[in-house]
Amino acid sequence: MEASFTAQYGIRLRNEPDMSWAEFCTLLAGIMPKTPLGQVISIRSEENKDILKNFTPDQHRIRNEWRNKMFEKQFEGMTDDEKEMQVKELENIFAKAFG
């Protein structure tokens, strides 16, 4: 994040003690894809199969780690019974779609 702010805005976040939260959020929302943070976000969110075919092993690792983290977060705080119900629900959806 710091590198992205420096690259795009020339701002060293550690040297900006007076930046308001609102200003920080505005600047963060404007981060462009050519910054380090923008590149990671692009990798994590890519769904185009043609682009994915050309990903490097490192890009696949970044994307897969993020997707696994988001998948695990869906089950966070669930009891084993709730998890089992979710899995059965997915099985039913797949059975209807492909069965």
N, C-alpha and C positions, 0 to 999 in steps of 0.2 A: 504494500500500500504506500509506504513511504517513497519507494522508488518511482511509483506511478505519479504521485503528486509532484515529485521533483522533475520527472521527465515532462509532464504535461504543463505544469503551472510554474515551475521553477521555485517551488515552495518546499522548504525543509520543515516538516511537521514538528520536529523536536524544537525548532527555533521559533515557533508560532504560539506563544503562551496565551495570546489574547483572541485567538480565533474562536468564534462562537460555534456552538453545536450546529446551529442552523446553517451557518456558512460552510462548515465541514461537510454536512450532508449534501448541500447543493453542489459543492465541488466533487464529492465522491460520485454523485449521480451523473456527473458529466465526464467521468473518466472514459477515455476513448479506447478502442480495441488495440491500438498500437502500443499501449503501455503494458508493463508486466502484469498488472492486475487484470487489465482488459483481455490479455491473451489467455490467462488462466480461466477467466469466466467464459470466454469463447470455447475453449477446450471442453470445459465441464458441461456446457449446454448444447454442444453440437449433436445434431440428429441426422444430418444428411449422410446417407450411406456412402456416397461417392467421395465425400470429404473424409469420412472415417477410414476408408480404405487406404488413404494416403497419410494417415497419422503415423508418427514415429512411435516406437515402443514407449517412450517417455510420455508422450501425449495420451496414449491409451491408458497408461498407469494412472495419470492424473485424473482422467475421466472416470475410470473404473473405481478408483478410491472414493471419489465424490459420490458416485451413484450408489456404492455400497453403504456409505455413511448415511445417505438420505433414506435408503431402504431400511437400515437398522433403526433409524430415528422413528419410522412409522410404527414400529413395534415396541418402542420404548415405553415403559410403564404399564404394559399389558400383562395380564396374568397369562399363565400357560393355556387356560381354557379359552381366553379371548384370542390368543394367537392361533389356536387350533381352529376356532370358528372362522377366522380370517382366511386361513389356508383352505378350508373347505369351501368357503365362498368363492375363492379364486378358482378352485378346481371345478366348481359348478359353472363359472363363467367360461372357462376353457372348454368344458364339455359341450356347452351350448354352442360355442363358436366353432369348434373343430370336430365335434362328435357326430 
